[in-house]
Amino acid sequence: MKIPFSRLDPELSAPERSHRGDAGIDLRTAKTVRLAPGEWVMVPTGIAVAIPEGHAGLVAPRSGLAARHGISVVNGPGVVDAGYRGEVQVILINHGIEEVTLARGDRVAQLVVVPVAMVDLVEVEDLPESDRGAGGFGSTGS
């Protein structure tokens, strides 16, 4: 599948996978950002994409940034809807204990494109029974 994208910042590298077969396409920051511990910031990526109908772009954290610095995506994963044509932005948060600087051009997140089932919710009086029932968080044990 080929997905059209526009480079809004022509000086930045085009988005690409780090390795053949990787699920995520690396997204880079279009500006240098500093994140104090506990701080979050919206980071522009310098690109816009045309996700095909029936799909969504999931903006996921990079495991290396998470492991080294505690950096994650606040609303992880963020969602890029098929109809959105604006700049892809990433809301990053610093869960670490030290300030982190991400330089312009650094890889800060990854875009994973997935199929989405288009469903309509139908209101009913009672839901069908299931083995789990209403068991929520922690209901299946440790």
Secondary structure, 3 states (H helix, E strand, C coil): CCCCEEECCCCCCCCECCCCCCCCEEEECCCCEEECCCCEEEEEEEEEECCCCCEEEEEECCHHHHHHHCEEECCCCEEECCCCCCEEEEEEEECCCCCEEECCCCEEEEEEEEECCCCCCCCCCCCCCCCCCCCCCCCCCC
